[in-house]
């Protein structure tokens, strides 16, 4: 469970870093390695167990997908400890999350 919670937290940090990259460059990074190389960015972009890179795919000008392989199901975790589903709810196995950078108004 802790490793999956770590994966969720790392994906959330990647999501935040993509948003900051967009604000600076007006485009999305080509890949996670480019994102991690940004000055002042300390970002883990691979799985904590086997160092497999997290999945990242640009879907459009402001849309992208992040993927990771999970070993637990958040629905089962919620049933065990009352944790509500959140933005990173997932089943066991490879799961992907479509995200977008928000346009500032």
PyMOL commands that set and color helices and strands:
alter all, ss='L'
color gray80, all
select helices_A, chain A and resi 2-25+32-36+74-81
alter helices_A, ss='H'
color red, helices_A
select strands_A, chain A and resi 55-58+63-70+93-100
alter strands_A, ss='S'
color yellow, strands_A
deselect
rebuild
show_as cartoon
